[in-house]
Amino acid sequence: MVSVENLIELIATKVLISGVYNYSLYERLYTLPGQTLLNVKQVMENHIRVDKISMIKQEHLCFHP
């Protein structure tokens, strides 16, 4: 994304959002005001972080020593 010459940000943002398979994340990105690559990237990184924390908590609850 950073190294693409003559990147048209609006098109790149729309393509990036259209490739999201998680419906709740897609819906959040699609309705995001000010859809810039930076905003989309921040929302996606936050979603991944929350998802990882949720998985860790779930693994911890399922672990029985």
Distance bins in CASP14 RR format, pairs under 12 A and 6 or more apart:
PFRMAT RR
TARGET T0000
AUTHOR 0000-0000-0000
RMODE 2
METHOD distances of the structure
MODEL  1
1 7 1 0 0 1 0 0 0 0 0 0 0
1 8 0 0 0 0 0 1 0 0 0 0 0
1 9 0 0 0 0 1 0 0 0 0 0 0
1 12 1 0 0 1 0 0 0 0 0 0 0
1 13 0 0 0 0 1 0 0 0 0 0 0
1 15 0 0 0 0 0 1 0 0 0 0 0
1 16 0 0 0 0 1 0 0 0 0 0 0
1 36 0 0 0 0 0 1 0 0 0 0 0
1 37 1 0 0 1 0 0 0 0 0 0 0
1 38 0 0 0 0 0 1 0 0 0 0 0
1 40 0 0 0 0 0 1 0 0 0 0 0
1 41 0 0 0 0 1 0 0 0 0 0 0
1 44 0 0 0 0 0 1 0 0 0 0 0
2 9 0 0 0 0 0 1 0 0 0 0 0
2 12 0 0 0 0 0 1 0 0 0 0 0
2 37 0 0 0 0 1 0 0 0 0 0 0
2 38 0 0 0 0 0 1 0 0 0 0 0
2 41 0 0 0 0 0 1 0 0 0 0 0
4 11 0 0 0 0 0 1 0 0 0 0 0
4 12 1 0 0 1 0 0 0 0 0 0 0
4 15 0 0 0 0 0 1 0 0 0 0 0
4 37 0 0 0 0 0 1 0 0 0 0 0
6 12 0 0 0 0 0 1 0 0 0 0 0
7 13 0 0 0 0 0 1 0 0 0 0 0
7 15 0 0 0 0 0 1 0 0 0 0 0
7 16 0 0 0 0 0 1 0 0 0 0 0
7 37 0 0 0 0 1 0 0 0 0 0 0
8 14 0 0 0 0 1 0 0 0 0 0 0
8 15 0 0 0 0 1 0 0 0 0 0 0
8 37 0 0 0 0 0 1 0 0 0 0 0
9 15 0 0 0 0 0 1 0 0 0 0 0
9 16 0 0 0 0 0 1 0 0 0 0 0
9 34 0 0 0 0 0 1 0 0 0 0 0
9 35 0 0 0 0 1 0 0 0 0 0 0
9 36 1 0 0 1 0 0 0 0 0 0 0
9 37 1 0 1 0 0 0 0 0 0 0 0
9 38 0 0 0 0 1 0 0 0 0 0 0
9 39 0 0 0 0 0 1 0 0 0 0 0
9 40 0 0 0 0 0 1 0 0 0 0 0
9 41 0 0 0 0 0 1 0 0 0 0 0
10 16 0 0 0 0 0 1 0 0 0 0 0
10 17 0 0 0 0 0 1 0 0 0 0 0
10 34 0 0 0 0 0 1 0 0 0 0 0
10 35 1 0 0 1 0 0 0 0 0 0 0
10 36 0 0 0 0 1 0 0 0 0 0 0
10 37 0 0 0 0 1 0 0 0 0 0 0
10 40 0 0 0 0 0 1 0 0 0 0 0
11 17 0 0 0 0 0 1 0 0 0 0 0
11 18 0 0 0 0 0 1 0 0 0 0 0
11 35 0 0 0 0 0 1 0 0 0 0 0
11 37 0 0 0 0 0 1 0 0 0 0 0
12 18 0 0 0 0 0 1 0 0 0 0 0
12 19 0 0 0 0 0 1 0 0 0 0 0
12 35 0 0 0 0 0 1 0 0 0 0 0
12 36 0 0 0 0 1 0 0 0 0 0 0
12 37 1 0 0 1 0 0 0 0 0 0 0
12 38 0 0 0 0 0 1 0 0 0 0 0
12 40 0 0 0 0 1 0 0 0 0 0 0
12 41 0 0 0 0 0 1 0 0 0 0 0
13 19 0 0 0 0 0 1 0 0 0 0 0
13 20 0 0 0 0 0 1 0 0 0 0 0
13 29 0 0 0 0 1 0 0 0 0 0 0
13 30 0 0 0 0 0 1 0 0 0 0 0
13 32 0 0 0 0 1 0 0 0 0 0 0
13 34 0 0 0 0 1 0 0 0 0 0 0
13 35 1 0 1 0 0 0 0 0 0 0 0
13 36 1 0 0 1 0 0 0 0 0 0 0
13 37 1 0 1 0 0 0 0 0 0 0 0
13 38 0 0 0 0 1 0 0 0 0 0 0
13 39 0 0 0 0 1 0 0 0 0 0 0
13 40 1 0 1 0 0 0 0 0 0 0 0
13 41 0 0 0 0 1 0 0 0 0 0 0
13 43 0 0 0 0 0 1 0 0 0 0 0
13 44 0 0 0 0 0 1 0 0 0 0 0
14 20 0 0 0 0 0 1 0 0 0 0 0
14 26 0 0 0 0 0 1 0 0 0 0 0
14 29 0 0 0 0 0 1 0 0 0 0 0
14 30 0 0 0 0 1 0 0 0 0 0 0
14 32 0 0 0 0 0 1 0 0 0 0 0
14 35 1 0 0 1 0 0 0 0 0 0 0
14 36 0 0 0 0 0 1 0 0 0 0 0
14 37 0 0 0 0 0 1 0 0 0 0 0
14 40 0 0 0 0 1 0 0 0 0 0 0
15 29 0 0 0 0 0 1 0 0 0 0 0
15 35 0 0 0 0 0 1 0 0 0 0 0
15 37 0 0 0 0 0 1 0 0 0 0 0
15 40 0 0 0 0 0 1 0 0 0 0 0
16 25 0 0 0 0 0 1 0 0 0 0 0
16 26 0 0 0 0 0 1 0 0 0 0 0
16 29 0 0 0 0 1 0 0 0 0 0 0
16 30 0 0 0 0 0 1 0 0 0 0 0
16 32 0 0 0 0 0 1 0 0 0 0 0
16 35 0 0 0 0 1 0 0 0 0 0 0
16 36 0 0 0 0 0 1 0 0 0 0 0
16 37 1 0 0 1 0 0 0 0 0 0 0
16 38 0 0 0 0 0 1 0 0 0 0 0
16 39 0 0 0 0 0 1 0 0 0 0 0
16 40 1 0 1 0 0 0 0 0 0 0 0
16 41 0 0 0 0 1 0 0 0 0 0 0
16 43 0 0 0 0 0 1 0 0 0 0 0
16 44 0 0 0 0 1 0 0 0 0 0 0
17 25 0 0 0 0 1 0 0 0 0 0 0
17 26 1 0 0 1 0 0 0 0 0 0 0
17 27 0 0 0 0 0 1 0 0 0 0 0
17 28 0 0 0 0 1 0 0 0 0 0 0
17 29 1 0 1 0 0 0 0 0 0 0 0
17 30 1 0 1 0 0 0 0 0 0 0 0
17 31 0 0 0 0 0 1 0 0 0 0 0
17 32 0 0 0 0 1 0 0 0 0 0 0
17 34 0 0 0 0 0 1 0 0 0 0 0
17 35 1 0 0 1 0 0 0 0 0 0 0
17 36 0 0 0 0 0 1 0 0 0 0 0
17 37 0 0 0 0 0 1 0 0 0 0 0
17 39 0 0 0 0 0 1 0 0 0 0 0
17 40 1 0 0 1 0 0 0 0 0 0 0
17 41 0 0 0 0 0 1 0 0 0 0 0
17 43 0 0 0 0 1 0 0 0 0 0 0
17 44 0 0 0 0 1 0 0 0 0 0 0
18 26 0 0 0 0 1 0 0 0 0 0 0
18 29 0 0 0 0 1 0 0 0 0 0 0
18 30 0 0 0 0 1 0 0 0 0 0 0
18 35 0 0 0 0 0 1 0 0 0 0 0
18 40 0 0 0 0 0 1 0 0 0 0 0
19 25 0 0 0 0 0 1 0 0 0 0 0
19 26 1 0 0 1 0 0 0 0 0 0 0
19 29 0 0 0 0 1 0 0 0 0 0 0
19 30 0 0 0 0 0 1 0 0 0 0 0
19 40 0 0 0 0 0 1 0 0 0 0 0
19 44 0 0 0 0 0 1 0 0 0 0 0
20 26 1 0 1 0 0 0 0 0 0 0 0
20 27 0 0 0 0 1 0 0 0 0 0 0
20 28 0 0 0 0 1 0 0 0 0 0 0
20 29 1 0 0 1 0 0 0 0 0 0 0
20 30 0 0 0 0 1 0 0 0 0 0 0
20 32 0 0 0 0 0 1 0 0 0 0 0
20 40 0 0 0 0 1 0 0 0 0 0 0
20 43 0 0 0 0 0 1 0 0 0 0 0
20 44 1 0 0 1 0 0 0 0 0 0 0
20 47 0 0 0 0 1 0 0 0 0 0 0
20 48 0 0 0 0 0 1 0 0 0 0 0
21 29 0 0 0 0 0 1 0 0 0 0 0
22 28 0 0 0 0 1 0 0 0 0 0 0
22 29 0 0 0 0 1 0 0 0 0 0 0
22 30 0 0 0 0 0 1 0 0 0 0 0
22 43 0 0 0 0 0 1 0 0 0 0 0
22 44 0 0 0 0 1 0 0 0 0 0 0
22 47 1 0 0 1 0 0 0 0 0 0 0
22 48 0 0 0 0 0 1 0 0 0 0 0
22 50 0 0 0 0 0 1 0 0 0 0 0
22 51 0 0 0 0 1 0 0 0 0 0 0
23 29 0 0 0 0 0 1 0 0 0 0 0
23 30 0 0 0 0 0 1 0 0 0 0 0
24 30 0 0 0 0 0 1 0 0 0 0 0
24 31 0 0 0 0 0 1 0 0 0 0 0
24 43 0 0 0 0 0 1 0 0 0 0 0
24 47 0 0 0 0 1 0 0 0 0 0 0
24 50 0 0 0 0 0 1 0 0 0 0 0
24 51 0 0 0 0 0 1 0 0 0 0 0
25 31 0 0 0 0 0 1 0 0 0 0 0
25 32 0 0 0 0 0 1 0 0 0 0 0
25 40 0 0 0 0 0 1 0 0 0 0 0
25 43 1 0 0 1 0 0 0 0 0 0 0
25 44 1 0 0 1 0 0 0 0 0 0 0
25 45 0 0 0 0 0 1 0 0 0 0 0
25 46 0 0 0 0 1 0 0 0 0 0 0
25 47 1 0 1 0 0 0 0 0 0 0 0
25 48 0 0 0 0 1 0 0 0 0 0 0
25 50 0 0 0 0 0 1 0 0 0 0 0
25 51 0 0 0 0 1 0 0 0 0 0 0
26 32 0 0 0 0 0 1 0 0 0 0 0
26 40 0 0 0 0 0 1 0 0 0 0 0
26 43 0 0 0 0 0 1 0 0 0 0 0
26 44 0 0 0 0 0 1 0 0 0 0 0
26 47 0 0 0 0 0 1 0 0 0 0 0
27 43 0 0 0 0 0 1 0 0 0 0 0
27 47 0 0 0 0 0 1 0 0 0 0 0
28 35 0 0 0 0 0 1 0 0 0 0 0
28 39 0 0 0 0 0 1 0 0 0 0 0
28 40 0 0 0 0 1 0 0 0 0 0 0
28 42 0 0 0 0 0 1 0 0 0 0 0
28 43 1 0 0 1 0 0 0 0 0 0 0
28 44 0 0 0 0 1 0 0 0 0 0 0
28 46 0 0 0 0 1 0 0 0 0 0 0
28 47 1 0 0 1 0 0 0 0 0 0 0
28 50 0 0 0 0 0 1 0 0 0 0 0
29 35 1 0 0 1 0 0 0 0 0 0 0
29 36 0 0 0 0 0 1 0 0 0 0 0
29 37 0 0 0 0 0 1 0 0 0 0 0
29 39 0 0 0 0 1 0 0 0 0 0 0
29 40 1 0 1 0 0 0 0 0 0 0 0
29 41 0 0 0 0 0 1 0 0 0 0 0
29 42 0 0 0 0 0 1 0 0 0 0 0
29 43 1 0 1 0 0 0 0 0 0 0 0
29 44 1 0 0 1 0 0 0 0 0 0 0
29 46 0 0 0 0 0 1 0 0 0 0 0
29 47 0 0 0 0 1 0 0 0 0 0 0
30 40 0 0 0 0 0 1 0 0 0 0 0
30 43 0 0 0 0 0 1 0 0 0 0 0
31 39 0 0 0 0 0 1 0 0 0 0 0
31 40 0 0 0 0 0 1 0 0 0 0 0
31 43 0 0 0 0 0 1 0 0 0 0 0
32 38 0 0 0 0 0 1 0 0 0 0 0
32 39 1 0 0 1 0 0 0 0 0 0 0
32 40 1 0 0 1 0 0 0 0 0 0 0
32 41 0 0 0 0 0 1 0 0 0 0 0
32 42 0 0 0 0 1 0 0 0 0 0 0
32 43 1 0 0 1 0 0 0 0 0 0 0
32 44 0 0 0 0 0 1 0 0 0 0 0
32 46 0 0 0 0 0 1 0 0 0 0 0
32 47 0 0 0 0 0 1 0 0 0 0 0
33 39 0 0 0 0 1 0 0 0 0 0 0
33 40 0 0 0 0 0 1 0 0 0 0 0
33 43 0 0 0 0 0 1 0 0 0 0 0
34 40 0 0 0 0 1 0 0 0 0 0 0
34 42 0 0 0 0 0 1 0 0 0 0 0
34 43 0 0 0 0 0 1 0 0 0 0 0
35 41 0 0 0 0 0 1 0 0 0 0 0
35 42 0 0 0 0 0 1 0 0 0 0 0
35 43 0 0 0 0 1 0 0 0 0 0 0
36 42 0 0 0 0 1 0 0 0 0 0 0
36 43 0 0 0 0 0 1 0 0 0 0 0
37 43 0 0 0 0 0 1 0 0 0 0 0
37 44 0 0 0 0 0 1 0 0 0 0 0
38 44 0 0 0 0 0 1 0 0 0 0 0
38 45 0 0 0 0 0 1 0 0 0 0 0
39 45 0 0 0 0 0 1 0 0 0 0 0
39 46 0 0 0 0 0 1 0 0 0 0 0
40 46 0 0 0 0 0 1 0 0 0 0 0
40 47 0 0 0 0 0 1 0 0 0 0 0
41 47 0 0 0 0 0 1 0 0 0 0 0
41 48 0 0 0 0 0 1 0 0 0 0 0
42 48 0 0 0 0 0 1 0 0 0 0 0
42 49 0 0 0 0 0 1 0 0 0 0 0
43 49 0 0 0 0 0 1 0 0 0 0 0
43 50 0 0 0 0 0 1 0 0 0 0 0
44 50 0 0 0 0 0 1 0 0 0 0 0
44 51 0 0 0 0 0 1 0 0 0 0 0
45 51 0 0 0 0 0 1 0 0 0 0 0
45 52 0 0 0 0 0 1 0 0 0 0 0
46 52 0 0 0 0 0 1 0 0 0 0 0
46 53 0 0 0 0 0 1 0 0 0 0 0
47 53 0 0 0 0 0 1 0 0 0 0 0
47 54 0 0 0 0 0 1 0 0 0 0 0
48 54 0 0 0 0 0 1 0 0 0 0 0
48 55 0 0 0 0 0 1 0 0 0 0 0
49 55 0 0 0 0 0 1 0 0 0 0 0
49 56 0 0 0 0 0 1 0 0 0 0 0
50 56 0 0 0 0 0 1 0 0 0 0 0
50 57 0 0 0 0 0 1 0 0 0 0 0
51 57 0 0 0 0 0 1 0 0 0 0 0
51 58 0 0 0 0 0 1 0 0 0 0 0
52 58 0 0 0 0 0 1 0 0 0 0 0
52 59 0 0 0 0 0 1 0 0 0 0 0
53 59 0 0 0 0 0 1 0 0 0 0 0
53 60 0 0 0 0 0 1 0 0 0 0 0
54 60 0 0 0 0 0 1 0 0 0 0 0
54 61 0 0 0 0 0 1 0 0 0 0 0
55 61 0 0 0 0 0 1 0 0 0 0 0
55 62 0 0 0 0 0 1 0 0 0 0 0
56 62 0 0 0 0 0 1 0 0 0 0 0
56 63 0 0 0 0 0 1 0 0 0 0 0
57 63 0 0 0 0 0 1 0 0 0 0 0
END
